[in-house]
Amino acid sequence: MDLDALREASRLSPDNAPLLKLIAQAELAAFNLENAKRALDSLERLAPSDPWLSQGRSELDTIRQRLTGNTPPPVQPPRPMPAMGNPDLAPGASTNLDDIDAMLADVERKTGSRPQVTFSDVGGLDEVKEDIQRRILHPLKHPELYKQYGRQAGGGILLYGPPGCGKSLLAKAIAGEMSARWMEVGIHEILDMWMGNSEKNLHALFEKAREQSPTVLYFDEIDALAADRHDMRRSAGRTTINQFLSELDGSTASNEGILVFGATNSPWHLDPAFRRPGRFDRILFAPPPDEKGREAVLRIQMRDRPQGDIDFRKLAKKSDGLSGADLKSVVERACDVVLSESIKTGKAPSPLSTSHLMDALAKTTPSTKGWFETARNYALHGNHDGQYDDILKFMGLKK
């Protein structure tokens, strides 16, 4: 994928640190120093502990010194630029198998296992979990029964909603419920600045998932990978999307037993073709937890932490609008206070109390407010075929 396509993907997913890292590397390789610096600055803001940052800064300084001293930077040998389209069919396309094997090994090393997480580890989202049981888990657990009615186990599910509301955890819990292999794929593991390689990476990932079914293949920040082709200025991005659609359709091999999850904070940026039957035709809204859900999240977050008699119901009532991630931050902030008190006094830390958590709640504002302001506009003015009815219902704008 060329630089323009990478930049376009970043425009659609501006807070995607792995994608920014890929862009910074590509800008450095092309000696676009100002663009590289901007990408490095953004990456440092989002992921200040990324170990590659110091290397990237060093490379930037080295190139600048060479250019300032009128010494041209070393010329990098060109890599093959195969024809676009299906990488397996492209005439004369050369495949770097080592790169693909390394990419697959990286995904496998990080996530290639059967998660122990189940629905009991997911606080709230009761309606979503019931829908998943009925529409997804039952067909996967009873494939022979569903085959009698022409229904295939597997398919694609799109999870959308504000950040921090449990989309990744929910998908992992589904893999745990069905004892399936979990493969979590980051955008940086797919996109490649060399034409044709992104398509090959996608194909290799799907083939690996097919070999190991049942498998949950999870794509986070999918809006960066599956952006609307009408917004793409260059053909490289469109070709990657076409490859993704081809894999979802099972054009080259059956996707039986493969559950493909896409998670996004910005469903309005997705290409409409992804929502057609047989692709991401099951769309689930993951909202912030309700009062009952917030109580469940807090109880889960307080597991194995020293605590007194905590009024979880009171805390749930006082935390309206907070996401699961916000509630986790509340608990961690309360822990920090207790530990700081212990260090100052030299005494053993006291158990967490309701007052500790209430104080932390008072300093926490909902992180989802900005998301709903944006989502409200799309739901009111771009709600084709009722695709955003769940947002309007959650906001009390539709019965």
PEZINOR-V728243 format. One record per backbone hydrogen bond with DSSP energy under -1.0 kcal/mol. CO is the residue of the C=O (numbers start at 1). NH is the residue of the N-H. If there is no record, write none. Layout:
# PEZINOR-V728243
CO:NH / CO:NH
This chain:
# PEZINOR-V728243
2:6 / 3:7 / 4:8 / 5:9 / 6:10 / 7:11 / 8:12 / 9:13 / 13:16 / 15:17 / 16:20 / 17:21 / 18:22 / 19:23 / 20:24 / 21:25 / 22:26 / 23:27 / 24:28 / 25:29 / 26:30 / 27:32 / 28:31 / 31:33 / 32:36 / 33:37 / 34:38 / 35:39 / 36:40 / 37:41 / 38:42 / 39:43 / 40:44 / 41:45 / 42:46 / 43:47 / 47:50 / 50:53 / 52:56 / 53:57 / 54:58 / 55:59 / 56:60 / 57:61 / 58:62 / 59:63 / 60:64 / 61:65 / 62:66 / 63:67 / 64:68 / 65:69 / 66:71 / 67:70 / 86:89 / 86:90 / 90:93 / 95:97 / 96:100 / 97:101 / 98:102 / 99:103 / 100:104 / 101:105 / 102:106 / 103:107 / 104:108 / 105:109 / 106:110 / 107:111 / 108:112 / 111:113 / 113:182 / 118:121 / 119:122 / 125:129 / 126:130 / 127:131 / 128:132 / 129:133 / 130:134 / 131:135 / 132:136 / 132:137 / 133:138 / 136:140 / 137:141 / 138:142 / 142:146 / 143:147 / 144:148 / 146:149 / 146:151 / 147:150 / 153:257 / 155:260 / 156:282 / 157:262 / 158:284 / 159:264 / 160:286 / 164:325 / 166:170 / 167:171 / 168:172 / 169:173 / 170:174 / 171:175 / 172:176 / 173:177 / 174:178 / 175:180 / 181:216 / 183:218 / 185:220 / 186:189 / 187:190 / 187:191 / 194:197 / 196:200 / 197:201 / 198:202 / 199:203 / 200:204 / 201:205 / 202:206 / 203:207 / 204:208 / 205:209 / 206:210 / 207:211 / 208:212 / 214:181 / 215:259 / 216:183 / 217:261 / 218:185 / 219:263 / 221:224 / 222:226 / 226:271 / 228:231 / 235:239 / 236:240 / 237:241 / 238:242 / 239:243 / 240:244 / 241:245 / 242:246 / 243:247 / 244:248 / 245:249 / 246:251 / 255:258 / 257:215 / 258:155 / 259:217 / 260:157 / 261:219 / 262:159 / 263:222 / 264:161 / 266:269 / 267:270 / 269:228 / 271:274 / 272:275 / 273:276 / 274:280 / 276:279 / 279:281 / 282:158 / 284:160 / 290:294 / 291:295 / 292:296 / 293:297 / 294:298 / 295:299 / 296:300 / 297:301 / 298:302 / 300:303 / 302:305 / 306:352 / 308:310 / 310:312 / 311:315 / 312:316 / 313:317 / 314:318 / 319:322 / 323:327 / 324:328 / 325:329 / 326:330 / 327:331 / 328:332 / 329:333 / 330:334 / 331:335 / 332:336 / 333:337 / 334:338 / 335:339 / 336:340 / 337:341 / 338:342 / 339:343 / 340:344 / 341:345 / 342:346 / 352:308 / 353:357 / 354:358 / 355:359 / 356:360 / 357:361 / 358:362 / 361:364 / 368:372 / 369:373 / 370:374 / 371:375 / 372:376 / 374:378 / 375:379 / 376:380 / 377:381 / 378:382 / 382:384 / 383:386 / 384:387 / 386:389 / 388:392 / 389:393 / 390:394 / 391:395 / 392:397 / 393:396
